[in-house]
Amino acid sequence: MKYFWTFFWVFLLSHMLTYIVGSIKSASYDFTVGTILAFGISIILFLIAAVMPKDKELNV
């Protein structure tokens, strides 16, 4: 479930970023660019989470 929500928020934020940057540059909005950017950022985030060490002494 964490992968779904991560991708969901990255998808929304990357499309927002694509729209805003496109508006500033007077370019048209492209859905494909935002989606490719969302997949790329999600994969990078998943890899960073997999590589980070886990804390074994977590007393919660």
C-alpha positions in Angstrom: 0.0 0.0 0.0 2.9 2.3 0.7 4.0 2.0 -2.9 0.6 3.0 -4.2 0.4 6.1 -2.0 4.0 7.1 -2.9 3.3 6.8 -6.6 0.0 8.6 -6.2 1.5 11.7 -4.5 4.5 11.7 -6.8 2.2 11.5 -9.8 0.1 14.4 -8.6 3.1 16.6 -7.7 5.0 15.8 -10.9 2.0 16.8 -13.0 1.6 20.0 -11.0 5.3 20.7 -11.5 5.0 20.0 -15.2 2.0 22.3 -15.6 3.6 25.2 -13.6 7.0 25.0 -15.4 5.2 24.7 -18.7 3.1 27.8 -17.9 6.2 29.8 -16.9 8.0 28.8 -20.2 4.8 29.5 -22.2 4.8 25.8 -23.4 1.8 23.6 -23.7 1.0 21.0 -21.0 2.0 17.5 -21.8 0.5 14.6 -19.8 3.2 12.1 -21.0 6.1 14.1 -19.7 4.5 14.3 -16.2 3.8 10.6 -16.2 7.3 9.7 -17.2 8.7 12.0 -14.6 6.4 10.4 -12.0 7.6 6.9 -12.8 11.3 8.0 -12.7 11.0 9.8 -9.4 9.0 6.9 -7.9 11.7 4.4 -8.9 14.4 6.6 -7.4 12.5 6.9 -4.2 11.9 3.2 -4.0 15.6 2.5 -4.6 16.7 5.0 -1.9 14.3 3.4 0.6 15.6 -0.1 -0.2 19.3 0.9 0.2 18.9 2.8 3.5 19.8 0.9 6.6 17.1 -0.3 8.9 17.2 0.6 12.6 17.1 -2.6 14.5 16.9 -0.9 18.0 13.6 0.8 17.4 11.6 0.6 20.6 8.1 1.8 19.7 
